Structure formats: structure tokens, C-alpha cells
Amino acid sequence: MTEDRIEVDTGTGELLCEIRNRVALITLNRPEARNALSDQLTPALRRMIRQCGEDSSVGALLITGAGAAFCAGGDVKGMGSNAAKAEAPIDERVADLRIKQRTLTGALVGLRKPTIAALPGPAAGAGLALALACDIRIAAESAVMTTGYARIALTGDYGIAWLLTRLVGTSRARELMFLSERIEARRCETLGLVNRVVADAELRDVAFALARSLAEGPSQAMAGMKDNLDHALTADLLDSMDQEAEYMVRSARTADHKEAVRAFIDKRKPVFVGH
């Protein structure tokens, strides 16, 4: 099968994006800084999340980091150097951060397309939140995770408390936040922070193959699955089943469902069209 590849202009060399076979491959590209977020990288990442979410030619998003890290989070060295920002009224800074959070990890969680994070190395602080905001995480054996906030006397942002609590439970979330330990990839898998751990050399190929398989899947059904799974976090069983009933009946009337049934009977791979 031929591979389509479209380079996407992100507006900065600190973030790379290409669309390959319906997968938007987004790469944080500050390897010299362990792909820490910056005033150039982060706005570009927000734009790409929104743009790829709206692009009908994109079936799945795969986010990774260049070099030997996923994302080190915020730039700690620069945190004390911006005097103007430090002196801004607290209300203004709170409002600004709320918008930034909603349009980054908030937008990523809100996407109705499958999202995957591929971790070649460390994910820390807001970088960890970015990984946890994806549907599936695949880590290289040398990858590590750490919340990191306690080490610099900060409380956490970008949804880290919400994401951790839902993935590992309240007791583990407290342990991870308070201690800020570096958690090796295999323990991350045991805790439920990552879905799979693979050899370092295999990470990119394995992650892309998974993303491609999801991108080729029934997009409308997957969007409905995400709706149901999100709803289940706050609904009781009966409410959850009621929504599932409606979505199930509607999905049974789609062209994709009919194609899947025909493909099953014909013993071939289905070709989904997204409706």
C-alpha cells in the first residue's frame, strides 16, 4: 500500500506535523530542552490539536517527542526570569492559565478522534498531563514519568489531578503528586499510566501502526465510544446504559456498520467511510 504524506506548516520549527495515511503525526521538536513547552511550541501545539481535530482527512492523532524525551513540561529555568509576568495581577494570570489549559489538554481530551502518545523518554509535569490526556499511551522501555510539581513547590496544572485520579485512583494519584518520583516504564504499565511498553527501537513503528489502524477504523463509532466512556465517568449505571442504547441503535444504521457486516461475511477487511 502506498503511503500518503503531507507536511503541515505549524508556524515554528519547535513543532513538526505531518499527515500520513490519515494519521496526524505531531512531534514536539526541542530535543535540546527535552521538548519542554515554550512560547513558540505550545501555541503551535494548540493550533495543531484544533486543526487536526477539524480536518476530515485525519482519523487519529499521534503525539511524540523528538530525541530521547517526550516532554519535560514547563521551562523551569525561565520560570523566575519574567518579571512582568510575575508582577501581573493574580486574577489576570489565573484567567490566562485557564484559557491555556482548556485549549491544550482540555481540547485534546475533548477530541472525538483516537489520540495516542508515544513516549521515547521522560514525560514530566505538564508534559505528563499532555500524555495522560491522550486515549492511549505507548512507552519505550527507557521512558519515565514524573509529576515533578512538588520538586519546584507548585500544585499542578493542565488537568493533572483529574487525569491521574481517573487513571490510577485517588491514593496512587496522591503518592505520585506528593513524592514526584521518577516512575520507570514497566511500573507505569503496572499502575495503568501507560497501555504498552515496547523496545526503544520499536516505539515509533509500533505507535504509528496502532495509530494507523485506529485511523482506518469506523470514525463515527469511535466518536460515540468516546462519548459513552466520558459519560460513564459521571453517570450511574442506568444513565450510562440509556445513552449506550441510543448510540447503539444509531450506529447500527450507519453505512460503516453495514460495510463491517458485509466484510465479515465476505471474510475481508472492511473499508470504512465515516458515516
N, C-alpha and C positions, 0 to 999 in steps of 0.2 A: 504494500500500500504506500502511495506517495505521501510525503509529509508536507503540509502547507505550513508556511512560516511567515508571519507578518510582524515586523518590528514596530513598536508603538513608541511615539515620542512622549516621554514623561516630563520633559522640561528641564531635566537635570541628569547628569551622569551618575549621581548618587543613587538613582533608582532605575533599573532596567525592566523592560516589559516586552514580551513577545507573545503572539498568539500562535500556537502550534496545535493543529488538529483539535480545535475547539477548547483547548486548554490555555488560559492566560497564565503564563509563567512570569511571576513578578519577583525580581531579585533585588534585595537590599544590597547596595554596592558601595559600602565604605569599609572594605576589609581591613584597612589600616587602623580603623577605630572599632573593630569588632561589630561593624554595621550599627553603631549607636545612632539613635534618632537625631536629626538635625533640622535646622530651619529650612533646609532645602529638601531633604529626603522626606520628611513627614508630610508636608503639604502635597508633595507629588504622590505619596502613597495614598493619601485620602482621595485624590483625583482618580487614581487608577482603580481603587476599590469601587468608587461610584461609576466610573466609565465602563469597567468590565461587567459590573452588575447590570447595567442598562443595555449592554451590547448583546444582541440576539445571536451573534456568531460565537459567543463564549458560553461553553457549557459547564466549566468548572474553573476554579482559581487555585493555583499552586504558588504559595509564597515561600521563599527560601532566602538564604543569605550567601553572599559571595565569600570565598575563602573558607576559613575554619571556624566561623561563628554564624549563628542565626541573627541575633540582635541583642546587644548589651544593654538595651534600654536607653534611658536618657544620658546625655553627656554630663557626667558628674563633674568633670574638670571645669565646665563652663557654668555650673550652677551658681557659683558665687561671684561671677565676673560681670554680670549685667546689673549695674547699679540702678538704671532707670526702671527695669522690671521689678527689682526688689523693693523700690520705693512706691510703686503703683498701689492705689487703694486695694485693700483685700477684696472688696466686692467685685471690682473690675477683674482681678486675677482669677477669682472663683468662676465668674461668668465666662471668661475666656477659656479656662480649662474645661468647663462643662461642655462647651461647644466642640473643643478639640477631641474630647473623649467620645462624644456622640457621633462625630464624623469619622472616627477611626475604628476603634474596636466595636463601638456601638453599631456602626454601619456594616462592619464585617459580620457580626452576629446576625444582623438583620437581612443579609443577602439570602435570597431563596435559591441559590445555586450551591452545589457542594464546594467546600473550601478545604484545602489541605495545607498544612505547614510541614515543610521538610527541614529538619534541624541538623546541619552539618557539625554544629558545635554549640557553645553556650547560648542560652536564652535567659535573660535576666530582667527583672523589673518590668517596665512597660513592654519590653521585648518578649517576656514570658506571657504577659497578658495578650499580646498580639498572637502568639502561638495558640494559647488556650481559647481564643475567640474563633479559631477555625474548627470545622467539624471533626477533622481527623488530623492526628499528628504522627509523623514518622520520624524517628530519630536515628542518627548514626550512632554506632557503639561508643564513640568518643564524646558525644553530646552530653551536656549537663544543664540542669535547670536550677535557678535560684530566684527567690523573690527579691532579695537584696535590699529591700527598703529599710529594714531595721539597722543595717550596717551604716546607713547615712542618715539615720534618725528621721525618716519620712514614713508616712502612714500607708501609702499605696494609692494607685490611680488606675485609670483605663479599665476599670471593671475587675481588677484582680481579686477582690474579696468575693464578689458574686460568682466569678468563673471558678475559682478554687473551691469554694464551698459546694458548688453543684457537681464538680468532678470528683472530689476526694472526701467530701463530708466536712462538717464543722470542726471536728477535733484535729484532723490532719491539716486543714487549712490554717488553723491557729499555730500548729507546730511549724509549718512552712513559713508563715509570716513572721513569727516571733524569732525563730532561730536563724532564718536566712541562710541555711546550709546549702552547700552545693550538692545537688542530688544527681547521682550518676544515672545514665540512660536506663540501665536494667532495673534500677529501683523505681525510676519514673514509670516504667511499664507496669511494674507490680502495683504501684499506687493508683494507676489509671490516668496519669498525666500524659502519657503517650500511648498510642494504639499498637505500634510496632517498633522494634529496634532491628536495624539491619547493619551489615558491614559498611564501614565508611565508604568504600569504593563503590558500593551498590546503591547508595542512598538516592542519588539523583535519578537513576534509571528506574528504580522501584517506585519512587514517588510519582514520577511522570507517568509511568504505566498505569498506576492506580488512578491518577487524575484523569488520564485519557479514557479509561474505562467508565468512569463516572460521567465524563463529558458526553460520552456516546449513549448514555442511559436515557430513560424516559424523564425528561426535564420537568414536565408538569407534575408527574407523580412524585418526583423527589422534592419539589417545592411543597407539595401537600404533606409529605412525610415530615419536612422541617416544621411546617405549621403545627402538625399534630404533636411532635416531640416538644416544641416550645410550649404549646398549650398545656401539655401534661405536667410541666413544672409547677403550675399553679392551680390546675383543675383537680377536682375529685374524680374518682373512677367513672361515675355515671356521666358527668360532663364530658370527660375525655372520650368515652365510648360514643356519646351522642355526636361529637364532632367527627370521630372516625367513621361513623355510619354515613354521614353526609358526604364526606370526602371519598369514601369507598364507592358509593353509588355513582358519584360524578366521574370518578376515574374509570369506572367500568364502561363509560360511554365514550371514552376518548379513542381517537384513531390509534394512538400508541398501544392501548390495551388490545385492540382488535388485531394489530400487527403482531404483538407478542404471542397471542393465541395461535395465529396462523403460522408463525415461525416455530412454535413449539410442535405443532402438528407436522410441519414440513421438516423438522429436525435441522433447522438452520438458525443463524444468528439474526435476531430482529434488527430492523433499521427504523429507529425512532425519528419522528418529525416534530415532536414537541407540542402536540395537541391531540 
